């Protein structure tokens, strides 16, 4: 697929996925969602990619849903709206379940669905001037599709306030609530530091750890959960990268997945 509203490039095992509609503050519509879905699928399939960075061009990360797109949805019937929302839901799920670690770089405003994108990434970094808003109730809607991811990131208590009030909150508050991991002066420098950290780790182990987190999230600490963790560590220990990592550690050498 050729892209109109996003850019995708791969450099040194890092996929840079950039939302590129600065004229509308990177608001997304059905076309941009389709492009993002395609790009994420390509990243997941590409064995040369070990980290994804999600970012945007312009002054703002994303204003959320495009106004023209929302107007068109108002003219659609229930079934058409279900089909439309399904694609946005698929986007959130695909980003959330990506097999490679993901980093969101947030500048300026992140409104509505853009908060969901940040919540779906493994790490979210924000500039000090960034701001966030779950603004849907202001126009008679609800942040339904993104709500599971936002509530998981912020916690139910804080989500109740900001999903109901539609208050705007700054990056420091977002960090306090867990939506953002770090507030930084320079997004690119902070991203490079994290990328270096990710690239130093076993690709197979990182992917397995992501799957483990997904499978255990919100599960009771019962016998089945314990059994799952026992089996997962046994599987990774006998894998090729598990064997290489242990050997490298014991032999005091660099494992073969590290660059340089």
Buried (B, 14 or more C-beta within 10 A) or exposed (E): EEBEBBBBEBEEBBBBBBBBBEEBBBBBBBBBBBBBBBBBEBBBEEEEBBBBBBBBBBEBBBBBBBEEBBEBBEEEEEEEEEEBEEBBBBBBBBBBEBBBBBBBBBBBBBBBBBBBBBBBBBBBBBBEEBBBBBBBEEEEEEBEBBBBBBBBBBEEEBBEEBBEEBEBBBBEBBBBBBBBBBBBEEBEEBBEEBBEEBBEBBBBBBBBBBEBEEEBEEEEEEEEEEEBEEEBEEEBEEBEBBEBBEEBEEEEEEBEBEEE
